């Protein structure tokens, strides 16, 4: 029964993530689509006004459109890889996986003028399910984003800090949204617990903890610092 319950929660988490990702795709594609449209509008305007367009301008527009469509194609690959089920554990570089994760959600941060700072003190390699690791990072960053928006924080910031010690890779994700109420700190990883997020399902952090602790043999912790909440992901380094 417990296994069935965990599987049902995991499926709910996946559906919630899919909805979030669809929104992220829309954000990621809106700007390049506008840029493509502007290229064609410019050529059309010149044809109507002057009756011709130079070869150089056409080639330049073709080059720009190729760059834009390549970016959009890479975005599709990022999302496909995110949702593909990991069949086996692989070793991966933490900073590279962080970059992949942030590329998926960067437009949502830019839209809300949230400054993201990534500090790489050390760059460890870990072994595990890298897409699930990305899912945890994205979930925590999205939660931070939502709190910064919900609380209308001026100069909103999210910081990602990568370090390591002798045996573990440590990832710290913090924000300046004011933190989590002390009595809630012990409850945020419980299934279906949600407090401030108006559209929250309450399963994201629960599943994140399962992924890090059950699937990767690590620890997921939450604390308050001087400015807001800080989530600490600790996983064993590759041997």
Buried (B, 14 or more C-beta within 10 A) or exposed (E): EEEEEBEEBBEBBBEBBEEBBEBBBEBBBEBBEEBBEEBEEEBEEBEEEEEEBEEEEEEEBEEBBEEBEEBBEEBEEBBEBBEEEBEEEEEBBBBEBBEBBBBBBBBBBEEEEBEBEEEEEEBBBBBBBBBBBBBBBBBBBBBBBBBBBEBEBEEBBBBBBBBBEEEBBBBBBBBBBBBBEEEBBEEBBBBEBBEBBEEBBBBBBBBBBBBBBEBBEBBBBBEBEEBBBBBBBBBBBBE
